[in-house]
Amino acid sequence: MQTCVIRAGCITGPNHSGVQLHGFLNFLVKTNIEKKIYNIFGYKGKQVRDNIHAKDLVNFIRHFINKPRIGEVYNLGGGLKNSISILEAFDLVYKHSEIKMNSKYENKNRIGDHICYYSNLTKSRKHYPGWEITIDLDSIVCEILEKIYDVKK
């Protein structure tokens, strides 16, 4: 059967409705703009998130539809280049919003949380050499700020 399983990292973009435990980057931007407190759960805020813009994910699906394979599994995310820790994300969002992040640290980590995860995109790129991550973290944050919060830099 020509089908696949896609196990995605943190899917993001301006249309994502991030909440505290899901949608890391969108929720972080929202918390920053609204000047609320962002709760960091364990690992001293150094846990790394793998972010893929929804457009890049959809583009991969288009590649698959155009050249399907049988029963493949793809770990699909932003890869190493689109991975960022919570503390690094604070700095990135501040760079574009110019609003200092308010945070509170809780020593207990989230159940099931990984300290570091990013997708190995080797198989995806090998099977679909025309596919690539096209939207980087800076662009993602700017897009969220501009389209949702009308913040332009």
C-alpha positions as CSV (number, residue, x, y, z in Angstrom):
1,M,0.0,0.0,0.0
2,Q,1.4,3.4,-0.9
3,T,1.3,5.1,2.4
4,C,3.5,6.6,5.1
5,V,3.6,7.5,8.7
6,I,4.9,11.0,9.6
7,R,6.1,11.5,13.1
8,A,6.5,15.3,13.3
9,G,8.5,17.4,15.6
10,C,6.9,20.7,16.8
11,I,4.7,21.8,14.0
12,T,4.5,25.6,14.0
13,G,3.4,28.6,12.0
14,P,1.1,31.6,12.5
15,N,-2.1,29.5,12.4
16,H,-1.1,27.2,15.2
17,S,-3.0,27.7,18.5
18,G,-0.2,27.0,21.0
19,V,-1.0,26.3,24.6
20,Q,1.2,25.7,27.6
21,L,2.0,22.1,27.0
22,H,1.6,22.0,23.2
23,G,2.7,24.3,20.5
24,F,5.9,25.5,22.1
25,L,7.0,28.3,19.9
26,N,3.5,29.8,19.2
27,F,2.7,29.7,22.9
28,L,6.1,31.3,23.8
29,V,5.5,34.2,21.4
30,K,1.9,34.6,22.6
31,T,3.1,34.7,26.3
32,N,5.8,37.2,25.4
33,I,3.5,39.6,23.5
34,E,0.8,39.4,26.2
35,K,3.5,40.0,28.8
36,K,2.5,37.0,30.8
37,I,4.6,34.5,32.7
38,Y,6.0,31.5,30.8
39,N,6.4,28.4,32.9
40,I,9.6,26.5,32.3
41,F,9.3,22.9,33.4
42,G,12.6,21.4,34.5
43,Y,15.9,20.9,32.7
44,K,16.8,24.6,33.5
45,G,15.1,25.6,30.3
46,K,17.7,23.9,28.2
47,Q,15.4,21.3,26.6
48,V,15.7,21.5,22.9
49,R,12.6,21.6,20.6
50,D,12.6,20.6,16.9
51,N,10.4,23.1,14.9
52,I,8.9,22.6,11.5
53,H,6.7,25.2,9.8
54,A,3.4,23.7,8.6
55,K,4.2,24.9,5.1
56,D,7.4,22.7,5.0
57,L,5.4,19.8,6.4
58,V,2.7,20.2,3.7
59,N,5.4,20.5,1.1
60,F,6.8,17.1,2.2
61,I,3.4,15.6,1.9
62,R,3.1,16.9,-1.6
63,H,6.4,15.3,-2.5
64,F,5.1,12.0,-1.1
65,I,1.8,12.2,-3.0
66,N,3.7,12.9,-6.3
67,K,6.1,10.0,-5.7
68,P,4.6,7.6,-3.1
69,R,6.5,4.8,-1.4
70,I,5.2,1.7,0.4
71,G,4.9,1.7,4.2
72,E,7.6,4.3,5.0
73,V,8.0,6.0,8.3
74,Y,9.5,9.5,8.4
75,N,10.6,11.5,11.5
76,L,10.0,14.9,10.2
77,G,10.8,18.1,11.9
78,G,13.0,21.1,11.5
79,G,16.2,19.2,11.9
80,L,19.3,20.5,13.7
81,K,19.0,24.0,12.1
82,N,15.5,24.6,13.3
83,S,16.1,23.3,16.8
84,I,16.2,25.6,19.8
85,S,16.1,25.4,23.6
86,I,13.5,27.3,25.6
87,L,16.1,29.8,26.8
88,E,17.5,30.4,23.3
89,A,13.9,30.9,22.1
90,F,13.4,33.6,24.8
91,D,16.4,35.4,23.2
92,L,15.1,34.9,19.7
93,V,11.6,36.2,20.4
94,Y,13.1,39.2,22.3
95,K,15.2,40.0,19.3
96,H,12.1,40.4,17.2
97,S,9.5,41.7,19.7
98,E,11.9,43.8,21.9
99,I,9.8,42.6,24.9
100,K,11.7,40.8,27.7
101,M,10.4,37.4,28.5
102,N,8.8,36.9,31.9
103,S,9.3,33.4,33.2
104,K,9.0,31.2,36.2
105,Y,11.0,28.0,36.7
106,E,9.5,24.8,38.1
107,N,12.2,22.3,39.0
108,K,10.0,19.3,38.0
109,N,10.2,18.5,34.3
110,R,7.1,17.6,32.3
111,I,6.3,13.8,32.3
112,G,7.6,12.3,29.1
113,D,9.6,15.4,28.1
114,H,12.9,15.0,26.3
115,I,15.9,17.1,27.2
116,C,16.9,17.1,23.5
117,Y,15.1,16.1,20.4
118,Y,15.6,17.0,16.8
119,S,14.7,15.0,13.7
120,N,17.3,13.3,11.5
121,L,16.2,14.4,8.0
122,T,18.6,12.1,6.1
123,K,16.0,9.6,5.0
124,S,13.4,12.3,4.0
125,R,16.0,14.1,1.9
126,K,17.2,10.9,0.3
127,H,13.8,9.8,-0.7
128,Y,12.7,13.3,-1.8
129,P,15.8,15.2,-2.8
130,G,13.6,18.2,-4.0
131,W,12.3,18.6,-0.4
132,E,14.0,20.8,2.1
133,I,13.3,22.9,5.2
134,T,12.7,26.4,3.7
135,I,11.5,28.4,6.7
136,D,14.0,29.1,9.4
137,L,13.4,30.0,13.1
138,D,13.9,33.7,12.6
139,S,11.3,33.7,9.8
140,I,8.9,31.6,11.8
141,V,9.0,34.0,14.8
142,C,8.6,37.1,12.5
143,E,5.7,35.5,10.7
144,I,3.9,34.7,14.0
145,L,4.5,38.2,15.3
146,E,3.4,39.9,12.1
147,K,0.4,37.8,11.2
148,I,-1.1,37.3,14.6
149,Y,0.1,40.2,16.7
150,D,0.8,42.8,14.0
151,V,4.3,43.4,15.4
152,K,6.7,44.3,12.6
153,K,10.4,45.1,13.0
